[in-house]
């Protein structure tokens, strides 16, 4: 499988050369993250390759929010790393069995998972992002979940993060402060 490297400054590389135009032709390539890649790196990439914001309807709004965020120190002490993962879940048995495949974005403190939906995007920008594993859940039994190595192509990476952020990133006007 062809691969691309996503750098911390937002640049995408193929064969050790920066992609200067047409990043859409790389959407099916395996994404490899540079050491130190953060959520800020993700938004720098979208800012640099603006056409990629057309992948998901939430992305243009997120990029605008990103542009108004502080330039550093956007971290949460309760989280060490954010991992993008995949889940394959068998559902509907007995009855009408099916298979659901979806991407997850989860915070980790050590080996413990931390829910990130309660944090605003600007709190997470300088958090390290890593690619996680694929979890195979059989009929809702999360105790006997199997995990496998997997790959994420550029499309899954971009759309997966956008989809997950859409669940907990509301405009500042709608926030309740305590």
NUTORVEX-579683 format. One record per residue (C-alpha): x, y, z. Coordinates in Angstrom, 1 decimal. Example, Ala and Ser with C-alpha at 12.3 -4.5 7.8 and 13.67 -1.06 7.14 Angstrom:
NUTORVEX-579683
px;py;pz
12.3;-4.5;7.8 .
13.7;-1.1;7.1 .
END
This chain:
NUTORVEX-579683
px;py;pz
0.0;0.0;0.0 .
1.3;3.5;-0.9 .
1.8;5.7;2.1 .
2.1;9.4;2.9 .
3.7;11.2;5.8 .
1.7;13.9;7.7 .
4.2;16.3;9.2 .
3.7;18.5;12.3 .
3.8;21.7;10.3 .
0.8;20.5;8.2 .
2.8;19.4;5.2 .
2.0;16.1;3.5 .
4.9;14.2;2.0 .
5.0;11.4;-0.6 .
8.3;9.7;-1.3 .
10.1;12.2;1.0 .
8.9;15.1;-1.1 .
6.2;17.6;-0.1 .
2.9;17.4;-2.0 .
2.5;20.8;-3.6 .
-0.9;20.3;-5.3 .
-3.7;17.8;-5.7 .
-3.8;16.2;-2.3 .
-7.1;14.5;-3.2 .
-5.2;11.9;-5.3 .
-3.6;10.8;-2.0 .
-6.8;10.1;-0.1 .
-6.5;6.3;-0.4 .
-2.9;6.3;0.7 .
-1.9;5.0;4.2 .
-1.4;7.9;6.6 .
1.8;7.8;8.7 .
2.1;10.5;11.4 .
5.4;12.3;12.1 .
6.7;12.1;15.6 .
5.0;14.7;17.7 .
2.0;15.0;15.5 .
-0.8;16.9;17.3 .
-4.4;18.0;16.6 .
-2.9;21.4;15.8 .
-0.8;19.6;13.1 .
-4.1;18.3;11.7 .
-5.6;21.7;11.4 .
-2.4;23.1;9.9 .
-2.7;20.5;7.2 .
-6.3;21.5;6.5 .
-5.3;25.2;6.4 .
-2.4;24.4;4.0 .
-4.5;22.1;1.7 .
-7.8;23.8;1.9 .
-9.5;21.6;-0.6 .
-9.4;18.8;2.0 .
-11.9;20.7;4.1 .
-14.5;19.6;1.5 .
-14.3;16.0;2.7 .
-16.6;16.7;5.7 .
-19.1;19.5;6.1 .
-17.9;20.3;9.7 .
-14.3;21.0;8.6 .
-14.6;24.6;7.2 .
-16.1;25.7;10.6 .
-13.5;23.9;12.6 .
-10.7;25.5;10.5 .
-12.2;28.9;11.2 .
-12.3;28.1;14.9 .
-8.7;26.9;14.8 .
-7.5;30.1;13.3 .
-8.9;32.1;16.3 .
-7.4;29.7;18.9 .
-4.3;30.5;21.0 .
-1.0;29.6;19.2 .
0.3;27.4;22.0 .
-0.4;25.7;25.3 .
-3.7;24.2;24.3 .
-3.4;21.0;26.4 .
-5.3;19.1;29.0 .
-3.4;17.7;32.0 .
-5.7;14.7;32.3 .
-4.8;13.4;28.9 .
-1.4;12.1;27.6 .
-2.4;11.2;24.1 .
-5.4;11.1;21.7 .
-5.7;8.0;19.6 .
-7.7;7.5;16.5 .
-9.1;3.9;16.4 .
-11.4;1.7;14.4 .
-14.2;-0.5;15.6 .
-15.8;-3.3;13.7 .
-19.0;-4.4;15.6 .
-21.3;-7.3;14.8 .
-24.8;-6.4;15.8 .
-28.4;-7.6;15.6 .
-28.1;-11.2;16.5 .
-30.5;-12.9;16.8 .
-32.7;-11.3;14.3 .
-31.2;-9.1;11.6 .
-27.4;-9.4;11.9 .
-25.2;-6.7;10.6 .
-21.7;-5.2;10.7 .
-20.9;-1.6;11.7 .
-17.5;-0.1;11.0 .
-16.7;3.2;12.6 .
-13.8;5.4;13.7 .
-13.2;6.5;17.3 .
-11.2;9.3;18.9 .
-10.2;8.6;22.5 .
-8.0;10.2;25.1 .
-5.6;8.2;27.2 .
-3.9;8.9;30.5 .
-1.4;6.1;30.7 .
-3.5;3.0;29.8 .
-6.8;4.4;31.0 .
-9.3;5.9;28.6 .
-10.4;9.4;29.1 .
-13.6;10.8;27.4 .
-12.7;13.8;25.3 .
-16.2;15.0;24.5 .
-16.2;17.3;27.5 .
-13.2;19.3;26.2 .
-13.4;22.0;23.6 .
-11.2;21.8;20.5 .
-8.9;24.6;21.6 .
-8.2;22.6;24.8 .
-6.9;19.7;22.7 .
-4.9;21.3;19.9 .
-1.5;20.6;21.4 .
-2.3;17.0;22.4 .
-0.3;14.3;20.6 .
-2.3;12.3;18.2 .
-1.5;8.7;17.4 .
-3.1;6.0;15.3 .
-4.6;3.2;17.3 .
-5.8;-0.3;16.7 .
-8.9;-1.9;15.3 .
-11.3;-3.3;18.0 .
-13.6;-6.2;17.0 .
-16.7;-6.3;19.1 .
-19.0;-9.3;18.8 .
-22.7;-8.6;19.5 .
-22.1;-5.9;22.1 .
-19.8;-8.0;24.2 .
-17.1;-5.4;25.0 .
-15.4;-7.7;27.6 .
-14.1;-10.1;24.9 .
-13.0;-7.4;22.4 .
-10.3;-8.5;20.0 .
-7.7;-5.9;18.9 .
-5.7;-5.9;15.7 .
-3.1;-3.7;14.0 .
-4.7;-1.6;11.3 .
-4.0;1.2;8.8 .
-5.8;4.5;8.2 .
-5.9;6.1;4.8 .
-5.9;9.8;4.5 .
-9.6;10.0;4.0 .
-10.4;7.9;7.1 .
-8.0;10.0;9.1 .
-9.5;13.3;8.1 .
-13.1;12.3;8.1 .
-12.8;10.3;11.3 .
-11.4;13.2;13.3 .
-13.9;15.6;11.9 .
-16.8;13.3;12.6 .
-15.7;12.7;16.2 .
-15.0;16.4;16.9 .
-18.5;17.2;15.6 .
-20.0;15.5;18.7 .
-18.4;17.8;21.3 .
-17.3;21.0;19.7 .
-20.1;23.6;19.8 .
-19.8;27.3;19.0 .
-18.7;29.5;21.9 .
-22.1;31.2;21.9 .
-23.7;27.9;23.0 .
-21.3;27.0;25.8 .
-22.2;27.1;29.5 .
-19.5;28.2;31.8 .
-19.3;27.2;35.5 .
END
